[in-house]
């Protein structure tokens, strides 16, 4: 029964990409403050491999503050059309500046300008204030490339537990859990629904 959870995730994500009408890479990211106050929000998965699952954000945001203070997180992918979900739990680390630069360069120009203009998670007096800041950034970078702001980058969740859940008739769901085996591989088991 044992598979590599990364390979199984790739298969499920490919199937979700074919069936989900919007954002198959959308994932709920759960963090906590140092004193244990939980917080969850939807983000977009921007990369995954054997090292883990990568998201990007303003590193002055609430989520980044929580990831820096308490570098553990949970992810939840829910693909309603497939009636499946994947849960990932693990330690969090920053991705390299090179990886952050490469991803940032792949974003649309307006998204890059928005990253400079936004004081993510801070109080905003009026939407026009933000839109005016975007226009200021448009003028600032007119005719040249928009580099990655120093306060913006990625985080990687290195999985220590991965659970694959499939809906089954009469709520007799299937739950497969993968845990590291301590030798660079994985052990697999089942959980009661």
Protein Blocks (a to p, Z undefined) as FASTA:
>chain_A
ZZcfklmmmmmmmmmmmmmmghklbccdddddfkopacddddddfbdcfkbccddddfkb
fklmmmmmmgcdddddddfknopacddddddddddfklmmmmmmmpcfklmmmmmmpcgh
iacfbfklmmmmmmmmmmmmgoiacdddfkbccdddddfbdcdddddehhiacdddddde
hlopacdddddZZ
